[in-house]
Amino acid sequence: MAPPGPTLSDFDFALPRELIAQRPVDERSAARLLDGRVDPPRDARVRDLPELLRAGDLLVVNDTAVIKARLFGVKASGGSVEALVERVGDEGVVVVAHVRASKPPRPGSTIRFAGAFDAEVLGRAGNDDSLYRLRFPSAPLALLDRHGHVPLPPYIDRADDAADSARYQTVFAERPGAVAAPTAALHFDAELVAALAARGVERTSITLHVGAGTFQPVRTQSIAEHVMHSERFEVNAAAVAAIARARAAGGRIVAVGTTSLRALEAAALRRPPGEVLAAAAGETDLFVTPGFEFRVVDLLLTNFHLPKSTLLMLVSAFAGSARIRALYAHAIEQRYRFFSYGDAMLLARDTGSEA
């Protein structure tokens, strides 16, 4: 009989609430960096990253841009509504949004958002009771940019402000579509990018539009029963070529964030026979848990993640569960800042036998 797989309780830990970062540090690259590749781990700063990497290594960054996806409005009845746009649909002015209201909105009704424009409720979208299809009166991205709010994560217990418009966006952001930031890349600034280039570290981009499902809790004790959310991604031919060149020259593939890792490994799973990686695009619901076979990524730069989260399961799969437990214990003892606006760590892929 096979031993039972990991359970949700295996990924729990006690985190002092005061370590949950509510705002970013003043300077992006001044955030702390825990080098988890060495034992004992080294306490550093993100600005030290050029010293920790080698010429010929390849950074893979996510070029998604966070949209101002949160809207506040009222129904015709006067009831208040909060909506979080999950994605802009293929029909031009139709969006899929999580809608919170005292009573579910009816198909055919309208919601006035920000006192500025009306959206028609077309009906539910999929099996999630909170997801609705809404028809906007004009281009959704323009309306969101004008009237929306930065969709800060649920564990940041304050309203967004003007500073968040810049700081909850990475310097690599080019393609609008995310409702949460690829947070590891929030630590990069122009000076760090220049220092990495001077070091001889190469860079390429992929796209994964982070959805609200990234904060979806795992509700089953057996993690094998969890249904992962789906997100849009693209790994283009230029990124595939850059990875092949780095590999041929002996460089390491460094994923900046779990989103970059998921996109690369999702593309690798779709590769043609005989190839390591090929260009790919579409939807991915890849759920990385201990025992996953990594095909592309050698190093991972990532923030510290929520207890019992799919992202904590991913980093445990990548670096080894025992290693992650030790690193998180060190981070808590040394008062590292956690989650989206918090600090980061650098991990190497576990090549041992640990599941």
C-alpha positions in Angstrom: 0.0 0.0 0.0 1.4 3.4 -1.0 2.1 5.9 1.8 -0.5 8.7 2.1 0.4 11.9 0.2 1.0 15.2 1.9 -2.0 16.8 3.7 -3.0 20.4 4.2 -1.7 20.3 7.8 1.8 19.6 6.5 1.9 23.1 5.1 0.7 25.0 8.2 2.9 27.3 10.3 2.4 30.0 13.0 3.1 33.5 11.7 3.0 36.5 13.9 0.5 38.9 12.4 2.9 41.9 12.7 5.2 40.2 10.2 2.6 40.6 7.4 3.9 43.6 5.4 1.2 46.2 4.9 3.4 48.5 2.8 6.6 48.0 0.8 10.0 49.2 1.9 10.9 52.7 0.6 13.4 51.3 -1.9 12.4 48.2 -3.9 15.8 46.5 -3.9 16.4 47.3 -0.3 14.1 44.5 0.8 15.7 41.7 2.6 16.8 38.5 0.8 17.3 35.2 2.4 19.7 33.1 0.4 18.3 29.7 1.0 20.7 27.8 -1.2 23.4 27.6 1.5 23.4 26.1 5.0 23.2 28.0 7.2 21.1 30.4 5.1 22.6 33.8 4.4 20.8 37.1 5.3 21.2 39.6 2.5 19.4 42.3 0.5 17.7 42.0 -2.9 20.3 44.5 -4.2 22.9 41.8 -3.5 21.4 39.5 -6.2 24.1 40.3 -8.8 26.7 38.8 -6.4 24.6 35.7 -5.9 24.2 35.0 -9.6 26.7 34.3 -12.4 27.4 35.6 -15.8 25.3 33.6 -18.3 22.5 32.9 -15.8 19.1 33.8 -17.3 16.4 35.6 -15.4 12.8 34.8 -16.5 10.4 37.6 -15.5 6.6 37.8 -15.8 5.7 40.9 -17.9 2.0 40.9 -16.9 0.6 44.3 -15.6 -1.8 44.6 -12.8 -5.1 46.2 -13.7 -7.2 48.4 -11.4 -9.6 45.5 -11.1 -11.6 46.5 -7.9 -14.8 48.5 -8.4 -17.3 49.8 -6.0 -20.9 50.4 -7.0 -24.6 50.2 -6.3 -27.5 48.2 -7.7 -30.7 49.9 -8.9 -32.2 49.0 -5.6 -29.5 51.0 -3.8 -27.7 48.0 -2.4 -23.9 48.3 -2.4 -21.7 46.1 -4.6 -18.0 45.3 -4.7 -16.6 43.7 -7.8 -13.2 42.3 -8.7 -12.7 41.9 -12.4 -11.0 38.5 -13.0 -10.5 38.9 -16.7 -11.7 40.8 -19.7 -13.5 38.4 -22.0 -13.2 37.8 -25.7 -16.3 39.9 -26.6 -14.7 43.3 -26.3 -16.8 44.9 -23.5 -17.7 41.8 -21.5 -15.7 41.0 -18.3 -15.8 38.2 -15.8 -15.9 39.5 -12.2 -16.3 38.4 -8.6 -19.4 40.3 -7.3 -20.1 40.7 -3.7 -23.5 42.1 -2.7 -26.1 41.5 0.0 -28.3 39.7 -2.6 -27.1 38.1 -5.8 -27.6 40.5 -8.8 -30.2 39.4 -11.3 -29.4 38.9 -15.0 -30.6 41.9 -16.9 -30.1 44.3 -14.0 -27.5 47.0 -13.9 -24.8 48.1 -11.5 -23.6 51.7 -11.4 -19.8 51.7 -10.7 -17.9 54.6 -9.2 -21.0 56.8 -9.8 -19.8 57.0 -13.4 -20.9 54.1 -15.6 -23.5 51.3 -15.8 -22.6 47.6 -16.3 -25.3 45.1 -17.3 -25.4 41.8 -15.4 -25.4 39.0 -18.1 -25.5 36.1 -15.7 -23.3 33.8 -13.7 -20.0 32.6 -15.1 -19.0 29.0 -14.4 -19.6 27.1 -11.2 -18.3 29.8 -8.8 -21.4 31.5 -7.3 -19.6 34.8 -7.0 -18.5 35.0 -10.7 -20.6 37.0 -13.1 -20.4 38.1 -16.7 -20.8 41.9 -16.9 -21.2 44.0 -20.0 -19.4 47.4 -19.8 -20.4 50.3 -21.9 -17.0 50.7 -23.5 -13.4 49.4 -23.4 -13.1 47.7 -19.9 -9.4 48.4 -19.4 -9.8 52.1 -20.0 -12.8 52.2 -17.6 -10.9 50.3 -14.9 -7.9 52.5 -15.3 -10.0 55.6 -14.8 -12.4 54.3 -12.1 -11.0 51.2 -10.5 -8.8 50.6 -7.5 -5.6 48.6 -7.1 -6.6 45.1 -6.0 -4.5 44.7 -2.9 -4.5 41.2 -1.4 -7.0 40.4 1.3 -4.3 40.2 4.0 -3.5 43.9 3.5 -6.0 45.5 5.8 -6.2 49.0 4.4 -7.6 50.7 1.3 -5.3 51.2 -1.7 -3.8 54.7 -2.1 -1.9 56.6 -4.8 1.4 55.0 -3.9 0.0 51.5 -4.5 -0.6 52.4 -8.2 3.1 52.4 -8.7 4.4 50.0 -6.0 2.0 47.2 -6.7 3.3 47.1 -10.3 6.7 45.7 -11.4 9.2 47.4 -13.6 8.7 44.7 -16.2 4.9 45.2 -16.5 3.9 45.5 -20.2 0.8 43.4 -20.8 -2.3 44.3 -18.7 -4.4 41.4 -17.4 -3.3 40.5 -13.8 -5.4 41.1 -10.7 -2.5 40.4 -8.4 1.1 41.3 -8.8 3.9 38.7 -9.5 5.3 39.8 -6.2 8.9 38.6 -6.4 9.5 41.1 -9.3 8.3 44.0 -7.1 11.8 44.1 -5.6 13.5 45.1 -8.9 14.3 48.6 -9.8 16.3 50.3 -12.6 19.5 50.2 -10.6 19.2 46.5 -9.9 18.3 45.7 -13.5 21.4 47.6 -14.6 23.6 45.9 -12.1 22.4 42.4 -13.2 23.1 43.3 -16.8 26.6 44.5 -16.0 27.2 41.2 -14.2 26.3 39.4 -17.4 23.0 38.0 -16.2 20.6 37.7 -19.1 16.8 38.3 -19.0 13.8 37.2 -20.9 10.0 37.5 -20.4 7.0 35.2 -20.2 3.4 36.2 -19.4 1.1 34.8 -16.8 -1.9 36.9 -15.9 -2.3 36.3 -12.2 -5.9 35.7 -11.2 -7.8 36.1 -7.9 -7.6 32.4 -7.5 -4.0 32.8 -6.3 -5.5 33.7 -2.9 -8.1 30.8 -3.0 -7.7 28.7 0.1 -7.2 25.0 0.0 -10.3 23.5 1.7 -9.5 19.8 1.5 -7.2 18.0 3.9 -5.9 15.9 1.1 -4.2 18.3 -1.2 -4.7 15.9 -4.1 -8.4 16.8 -4.0 -7.8 20.5 -4.5 -9.0 22.0 -7.8 -6.5 24.6 -9.0 -7.6 27.8 -10.5 -6.9 28.5 -14.2 -4.8 31.4 -15.5 -3.8 32.6 -19.0 -0.1 32.3 -19.9 2.3 32.6 -22.8 5.8 31.4 -23.3 6.9 32.7 -26.7 9.6 31.5 -29.1 12.0 34.3 -28.0 11.9 33.0 -24.4 12.4 29.4 -25.5 15.4 30.5 -27.6 16.9 32.5 -24.7 16.5 29.4 -22.4 18.2 27.2 -24.9 21.1 29.6 -25.3 21.6 29.8 -21.6 21.5 26.1 -21.1 24.0 25.5 -24.0 26.4 28.0 -22.3 26.1 26.4 -18.9 23.8 29.1 -17.4 21.1 28.5 -14.9 17.4 29.3 -15.4 16.3 31.7 -12.7 12.5 32.1 -12.3 11.5 35.4 -10.8 8.5 34.4 -8.9 6.2 31.4 -8.8 4.2 32.7 -11.8 7.2 32.5 -14.0 8.0 29.0 -12.8 4.4 27.8 -13.4 4.4 29.3 -16.9 7.7 27.6 -17.8 6.8 24.3 -16.3 3.3 24.3 -17.9 4.9 25.0 -21.3 7.4 22.1 -20.7 4.5 19.7 -20.0 3.1 20.6 -23.5 6.4 20.2 -25.4 6.5 18.0 -28.4 8.3 14.6 -28.0 12.0 14.9 -27.9 12.1 18.6 -26.9 12.7 20.1 -23.5 10.7 23.2 -24.1 8.6 24.7 -26.9 6.5 27.9 -27.2 3.1 27.5 -25.7 0.1 29.6 -24.7 -3.4 29.2 -23.3 -4.8 28.3 -19.9 -2.9 26.5 -17.2 -4.2 25.0 -13.9 -0.9 23.4 -13.1 -0.7 22.5 -9.4 2.8 22.0 -8.2 3.1 19.8 -5.1 5.9 17.7 -3.6 6.9 15.0 -6.0 6.6 17.2 -9.1 9.3 16.8 -11.7 10.8 20.1 -12.7 12.1 20.4 -16.2 13.2 24.0 -16.7 13.8 26.0 -13.6 17.1 25.8 -11.6 16.7 28.7 -9.2 13.7 30.5 -7.8 13.4 34.0 -6.4 10.2 34.2 -4.4 8.5 36.0 -1.5 7.3 34.2 1.6 3.8 32.7 1.2 0.6 32.1 3.2 0.3 29.0 5.5 -1.6 26.2 3.8 -1.4 27.9 0.4 -0.7 26.4 -3.0 2.3 28.6 -3.3 3.8 27.2 -0.1 3.3 23.8 -1.6 5.0 24.9 -4.8 8.2 26.1 -3.0 8.2 23.0 -0.9 8.1 20.9 -4.0 11.0 23.0 -5.5 13.4 23.2 -2.6 12.3 20.3 -0.4 9.7 20.4 2.4 12.2 20.1 5.2 14.3 22.9 3.7 11.4 25.2 3.4 10.3 24.6 7.0 13.8 25.5 8.2 14.0 28.6 6.1 10.6 29.8 7.2 11.5 29.2 10.8 14.7 31.3 10.3 12.7 34.0 8.5 10.3 34.3 11.4 13.0 34.3 14.0 14.9 37.0 12.1 11.7 39.1 11.6 11.5 39.0 7.8 8.4 40.6 6.3 5.9 38.3 4.7 3.7 38.1 1.7 3.2 40.5 -1.3 4.9 43.6 0.1 7.4 41.6 2.1 10.9 40.3 1.7 12.2 37.5 -0.6 14.3 34.4 -0.7 16.5 32.7 -3.3 16.0 28.9 -3.6 17.8 26.1 -5.5 15.9 23.2 -6.9 16.2 20.1 -4.7 18.0 17.4 -6.5 17.7 14.8 -3.7 15.2 12.2 -3.0 12.9 14.2 -0.7 9.3 14.3 -1.9 
